[in-house]
Amino acid sequence: MNVKFKMPKFGRVLTGKGFLKELGLTILATTISIILTFGTAHLIEQKQKKNAGRQTAMMVIHDIDENVQLMRDKAKLEVDNFELAQYVLSHLDSINTISFDTLNTVFDFICRMEDFKMQDSKEKIFHSSPDSWKNIDNPQFIDVAQSFFYERRYYQDIFNSDYRFIEPFDKEQQYQMYLEHAPTYNILDFLPEFLKGKLQDNKVQFFLMYSPMRSRTYNAIADEWKQMSDQCKFIMGITDEEMEEYVKATKRFGRPVRKGDIIGKWTAASSKDKTEEMEFMRDQTFTHTITLKVVNPFYSGRLLFVTTIGGTWTIEGDSLVRCYSSDIKVTSDKSQMTCKPEMKDSVDSYISNNERMNKEQWEKDMNNPILSHFATSAYMDDSRDKLELGKTQTNDEGKETFVATYMTRVKK
């Protein structure tokens, strides 16, 4: 609606009454203008604060949901590892016939490598500014969020201090184990006999006895935090659909890849000891190379295990589809390592065993039909030199998580 205000006409002579009338209209027009200007600005500011508070609330809820999933995953892993340990225990007389993967999983299950830590980066963001609390403006939500943050720290301390949760075989014991099996230090050579003795140790038996309790505890914590998440959504009037959109928005950047964008070589370093390289050719074939850099005390430098797999590719919508072939090549590169002459036979044995196991594992993995049509979302940043390949994975409980690999174009 257009509102027109009558302004005074100062170009003519006014009587006393006329002047007062015109002056009154001027003051009224100015007052209304100020109210409209600042009132609208205030409404916009309040709306922005409300939106900011809602985004902060969804960040906290997403943090809770991620930790719910973390506890569910720990519970499932506990059950799976316990079953494998029980299987090995019941087959100690034929332990040499059990696969290395199974034995190594059980070994990892009873070994403590580092303290358990839950990520608190979103909690730090939430506490970093008083505006976070002001914008939410809901004391009940703040109380629930603070309770979750407190419980997360509490349970983290429990997992790292309570003897029922601590793996029985610490770093020092692992170190002694390797020293006892000099000069090769090759776990392949002594793992069966080592587990045959250790699984019957009182500390390990105690740890295994409490495994069902641990899985129940993880699930109970997940149930409690799921209740907190649902309560927070209800308090703030946030729907599951809104949360799904929030999660997608936080994980989707850039634009979908086009066919011509991806031609060339791309590399990613998932860790200092593992790199991946993909090269996409114009004839829509590709090669995928995975390099593992392995350090061991019985040689100097790093031994490289290189796996190369080929296939074809295409772009479908916003997805990159890779169809892997069954042709797998596993080699070792000794150019970055040296060993003493007396260790050469042990090192050669170690290399051949690992080449064989790597090839067998890859051949086993390649039997998975999903690799014959492996689709990932493919997004690129504005520079066209950064690539995100993502895939949504569903666990046994039906929970979806987004996993991404980030690659950089190799310049010529």
N, C-alpha and C positions, 0 to 999 in steps of 0.2 A: 504494500500500500504506500503510495506517495503522499507524504505529509508536507503541505506548503504553509510556511509561516509568513505572516504579514510583517514586513520590515518597515521601520519608520522612514518617512520621506523628509529628510532634513533639508531638502532644497526649497521648502516652502515655509512660510511663517506659521507658527503654531500658537494656538491660544494656550492658556494654562492647562485646561482640561485635555486638549489635544496632545500637548507635550507629555503629560503624565500617562495618557493612554498609549502613545507610541513607545515611551520608555518602558512601560510595563510589558508590552509585547516583545520588545527587544530582550529584556531580562528573561522572560518566559522562554523565548526561542533559544537563547544561549544556554539556559539551564537544561532544557530538554536535550539540546545537542550534546552537552557534557554528559548527561545521564546515559544517552544512547551510546556515546563513544566509549566511556569508561565501563559502563555496564556490559556492553558487548565484549570488551577486552577481558573483563573479569570472567564472563561466562566461558570464553574461549580458553582462558588460563585454567579454569576449574575443570573443563573437559579434558585438557591436556594432562593435568595432574591425575585425573581419574584413569585415563588411558595408561599413563606411566605406572600408576599403582597396580593396574590390572596386569600389565606386562611383568612387573616385578613379582606379583602373586603367582603368575603362571610359571615364572622361572623357579620359584621355590617349590611349587607343586611338581614340576618336572624333575627337580632335584630329588624330591622324596620318591617319585616313581622310579627313577633310575636306581636308587638304593634298595627299593623293594625288589627290583629285578636282580640286583647284585646278591641279595640274600637268597632269593629263589635259586639262582645259579650255584651258589655255594652249597645249598642243601642238596641239589641234584648231584653235583660233583662229589660231595661227601658220600652219598649213597653208591654212586658208580665206583669210586675208588675202594670203598669198603668191600664191595662185592668182588672186585678184582683181587684184593688182598686175601679174602677168604678163599678164593679159587686157588691162588698160589699156595696158601697154607695147606689146602687139602691135596695138593699135588707136589709136595716137597720131594718125594721119591723120584719123580720124573721132571724135576724143575728145569733140567737142561733142554727139554722138548718144548717148553713154553716160549712164545715169541718174545723177542727183545722189547717190543713196544709195550707189552703187558708188564714185563718185569720192570722196565724203566718207569712206567706210570706208578707202580706200587712203590718203587724207590723214591720218586718225587713226593708221594703221598706221606711218607714217614720222615721226610727231610725238611728241615726248616731253613729256608734260604734268607728270608728277610721278614721284618715285622709286617703285619697286615695293616693296610692304610686305606681309608675311604676318602675320596676326594671331597674337599670342602671349599672349592673355589667359588661356587655360587653363594655359599654362606658368607664368605668374605665380601662379596659384592653387596649382599643384602645388608651387612653391617657397616659398609664403608661410608654410607651417607645417611644422615638423619632424614633426608627427603624420602628415602625408601619407605620408612614407616609412616611419615606424614601423608604421602600420596595414597597409601593403602587405606589409612584412616579406619581401621577395623581392629580394635584391641583383641578380639577373640581370635582372629587370624594370626596376629602377631604372637599370641600365647601358644598356639598350636605349632607354629613354625619354630619358635624358640625351644619348645619341648622336643621337637624332632632333632634339632641341632645338638641339644644336650644329650639325648639318647644315643645319637650317632657317635659322639666322642666317648660316651660311657661304654658302649659295646665294643668299640675299637680297643679301648684299654683292656677290657675283659679278654678279648681274643688274643691279646699280646701278653697277658700276665697269668691267666688262669691255667693251671697245669693240665686241665682236661681239654684245652684247645691248642696246646703247644705241641708241635711235632717232636717226637722223642730223639731225633737224630740231628744234632745241631751242626753248625759250620765246622767247628773244631773237630768233631768226630768224623765228618766227611773228609776233612783234610788228612786226618790220621789214616783213614781207610785207603786213600790214594797212596800215602807214603808206604803203607804196608805191602803195596803191590807194585813196588818199583821193580824193574826200571821202565816198564811200558806205560804204567798208569792208565792203561786202557780198560775202561769200565766193561767193555764187551767180554773181556777175559775173565773177570772175577765177579760180575754181578750175580749170576745164579748161586754160587756158593756163599756169597756175602748175604744175600736175602735168606738163604736157607737157614743161616745161623741167626740173623737179626730178627726175623719174624717171630722167633720163639723167645726172644728176649722179654723180660718182665715189663720194661718200659714200653716196648712196642705193643705188647699184649694189652697193657693198660690203655694205651692210646686207641687201639682198635675197639676195646670194650666200650669206650665212650663215643664211638662214631655215631650210633643211632641217636644218642642224646644231642650231639652237635647238629645233626640234620634237623631234628625237631626244633631246636633252638633257633636255627636260621629261618625256618618256616614260620615260627611263632613271631619273630621280629618282623618278618615280611608282612604277616597278617596285621600286626599292630600299626606298622607304617602305612599300609594300604588304607586302613581306617582313617589315619591322619590325612592322607591325600584326599579321600572322599569327603571328609569333613571340611577341608579347606576349599574344595570346589563348591560345596554346598553353601558355605558361608559367603563366598564371593560371587555366587551365581555363575560359575564357569562350567560350561558343558564339556563333555568328552570330545565333541567335534571341535570346539575351540582349542582344546589342548592338542589335538592332532594337527590342527593348522599351525599352532605355535611351534610344535616340534618340527614340522616340515619347513617352516620359515627360518628356523635357526640353523637348519642343515642344508638349505638350498641357496646357493649363490651362483652368480654367473649366468650364462645362457646355454641352451642345449647345443651340443656339438653338431656341426654339419659335416658332410662326407669329406669335403676337401680340407677341413681344419685338422684332421687327425693324421694325415699323411706325414710320415717321418718317424723319428726315434724319440722315445720318451723314457725317462728313468725315475725311479723312486728308491729312497733309502729308508726302509722300515726300521732299521737299526744300524749301528755302526758295523755289525757283523753280517748284515743281509742287505743285498740290493737287488732290485728287479729292473729289467729293461724290456720294453716292448717296441717293436718296429712294425709300423703299418705301411704296407706297400700299395701302390696304385692299382695293382691287379687284385686287390682285396684279399691278399694273403698276409699273414703276420707271423712273427716269431716272438716267443716269450722266453726270456732268459732269467733264471734265478741263480744268484751267486751267493754262496755261504762262505764266510771267512772264518775258519776254525783255528783257534789257538790252543796249543797243548804244550805241556812242560817237556815232552820228550823230543821236541824240535824247536828251532828258533824261527821267528817270523810267523807268517800266516799261510795256512793251506787253504786253497780255494776249491770248493766243490761246485761245479757249474752244471745246471740242468737246462736244457733247451728243448722247447716244445713248439711245434708249428700249428698252423690252422688257417681258417678263413674268417673274414669279418664283414660286417655290414652295419649300417645305421638304420634303426627302426624307431621312428618318432624321436624321443629324447633318450633312446637306449643304444648302447653299443653292444652288439651281439657277436660273441666270439665262439666259433665252432672248432674246438681243439681236435687235432688228429691224434692217432695212437702212436705216432712216431716220437719216441722220447730218447734224448741223448744225454747221458750223465758222464761227465769227465771230471778229472782233477787237474789242478794247475799247481805245480810245485815251484814255480818261478820266484815266489815270494818267501820261501822257507828253505832252511838248511838243517841238517841233522848230523850228528857224529857218525862215523863209519860203523861203529858197533851197534848203533840203533837203527841202521838202514832196514834190516829185515823186519823189525817191529813196526817201523813207520810204513813200510810197503804193505804189511799185513793189515794195518789199521786203515790205510787208504783203500785197499781192495774191498775190505769188509764194508766200509761206508759207501763206496760206489755201488756195491751190490744192494745194500739195504735201501739206499736212496732210490735206486731204479725200481726195486720191488715195490716200495711205497708209492712212487709215482704211478706205476702201472696199475696198482690197486686203486688209487684215486681216480685214474682215468677211466675206470670201468663205470664210474658214476655217470648216468645218462645226462645229468644236468650240464656236464662239460661239453656235450655235443651241441648245446644251444645255450651258452652261458651269457645271460643278458644282465647288464648293469646300466644304471643311469649314467649319462656322460655329459658333464657340464664344463664349460671353459670360461676363464676370466677374460677381462677386456684386452689383456695383452696377447691373448691366444697362445701363451707359453705355459699356462698352468691348467692342469686337467684333473677333474674329480671323477672317479669311477666309484659309484656307490651301489649298494644292494641292501634291501630290507630282508632281514633274516628272522625266522620265526622259531622259537624254541619249543620244547615239548609241552610247555604250559600254554602255548598259543601267544606268547608275548613277542611283539615285534621290536627289533632293534635295527638301526641303520648303521652299516659299516662301510667306510669309504677308504679308498686309496688315492693319494694325491701324487701326481706325477708332473715332472718338469720336462719341457721340450729340450732335446739335446741340439745345441747350435752346431751348425756345420763350420 
